[in-house]
């Protein structure tokens, strides 16, 4: 296992430490515990997580919880109530249902499923627009409206001329699904619409008054960089 970060949401008091210790022993990774979905969202804004362990109780609305989480992160549902399994598996990014209490072998199987089960993005890409989830809503964005995306932990921010919204996809996913002829990764924290560039200097692109830095590791790999610069020299 690699040194990823794992998020435990709404953990049962009697099970949280046991599960966290098992994950640490099996992965050597960082484990963060959030007492509820609101705190979890704050953590997700600050860091990328490889797997979410979500504890469910019978009175909780699973759909509202799932829609508030990034769609590209695999979720393992944890519950002492086995009847919740059939509901949990209706959602594509829920990769496993684990009854509490769970053995170390069972936790390992859940971690492996999270690692190797492909997750389909909720974002729908068409020729000139995309439908992206912002919390519980699917919103349509025309490519010519989007100026750039910025990293926001396990989410991203989408920047248009008139608004900034948080969408339920990390930048790494957007980079792979958006058309490269329009959007290019220029920094670990930025994905830019190249048609919205208004100025360039030796270290940055500019979108109106916004300075978008070019990361050192991206300068050589961005072939269009020199062509764009030439237009402004």
Steps between C-alpha positions, in 0.01 A plus 500: 500500500614857445492793741162642407258687723172342611194682632259344751166685510246478781687213666337304780677587822568139589627408153686807376830445679501128419436562130750786485768283659434216256528737201825646635650155556401379153597810302737715710277780377350801672152455648277800574170472687212742442202488737252607232466592131556874560837445664587243233442759227746735671762224505428416135568861406844484657636165386464223245370170635528162329205336679207609713354274772144617564303370798125473442210481740139406405367854541756660268425602142777327308432691177546840660825383659643351180415807290699719739817298447742502205371262235843367407605373844407138577276463804483206739177502700532376858195403703386249761176462301538253211168603341659828391727315255239481224447877519871580509586304187263711291766772481789462259774641722408270791740211443437294812266452797666390821317382809626614837687349672743398225812290508834619369460270199162656421642852525782399266247371245313833517824692447587284200157550348534875545840495336415287199133575427474761222277795589303669225493878518162668544611770260348465153707641215354602164654681203473852639369467854505286813255408772675512838372433848511786749384347829166336413439677167617415150583830330575568134813698413584602144875474439512860375367614840769325704819700557692254718477240776689513829576218741294488818615188682291205380275746316567771241384856451365597159560865411285682247482872430215546746530221757713253692342166592629190674449182296524141621805401294872535575727668247668171403169359377408815308838500327433150365141551384491856364616562139874572496454730202318742730619433855863447603662431836757773558554453873418244769222735608372633166335378180455785253281567197768601249252710303444723803866602536529878475873547573819305566830566670799275573335325794124543465192505287243768566124477471398864524642610837554146630860374508521125426852375581671243280653221708861411427414136434248605233708749300674245279195282451264779390573520130245772441675729753745640248235545231281693741792715612581583141157655458578751773861588413 
